C-alpha cells in the first residue's frame, strides 16, 4: 500500500484517548450505529480513524482480522473521497474496501455495517467513474441491495438513509424519472423521505445536510438553490467531533465560496 496523505487539519480535539472514546461513542457513531468494540485493538483503530490517521486505522483493523471491516472500510472510503488526489489510487482504495466488505457480508450477514460500507464504497466508486457508467456495469443494483439490507437490519442507520436518498436522486438526475423509476426503482418521493429521516436521526451531522443539499440540486436544480445553500451553511457551521466531520465541514465551506 502506498503512503496515504496526512490529515491536513489540526486534530488535537479528535484524539479520544483512554475512556474518552467510550464516553463520546454514541455521538461519534449516531450516524452508523456501530457498536462500541470490546477489543482494545479495534478501539485503537477507531481512535486512529477519528483523529484522521486513516491509513493506520486500516492497518490496525486488517491486522485484527475480518471483525475490523467497519473501521477499515469507513477509513478507506473517507480517505479516498476527500484526500486521495490520484484517480487510479482513489479507485484502488474503493475497490479494496468493496472486496473487504463482500467478505464481511459473507462472514457477518447480520451486521448492518457489512452491507452499508459495501454500498458506501460502491457508491463513491460509481461517482468516481460516472454514475451512467456504473449503472451500465450493474453497480446500481448492488448498491440498492446492500442499502436495503443495512436498513432492514438497522432502520435508524442515518448514513444508510442518506446513501439511499442519494441513490434515488442520482439515478433520476442521470436517466430521468420515468426510466429511473421503471428500471431502477428510483423515486423522488423516496429520496426526500430518506433525506428527512437521516436529518431526523442525526440533526447535527454535517454530511446529512450536505448530501440533502446535493440531492435537492440533482432533483430540482436552480429551483431549490436557496434551500441547497441553507443546508450547506448549516453544515459549515457545525463544530466537528472528529476528522471525518472536519472534512465534511471543509467541503461545505468550499462549496459556499
Order of alpha helices (4+ residues) and beta strands (2+ residues): alpha-alpha-alpha-alpha-alpha-alpha-alpha-alpha-alpha-alpha-alpha-alpha-alpha-alpha
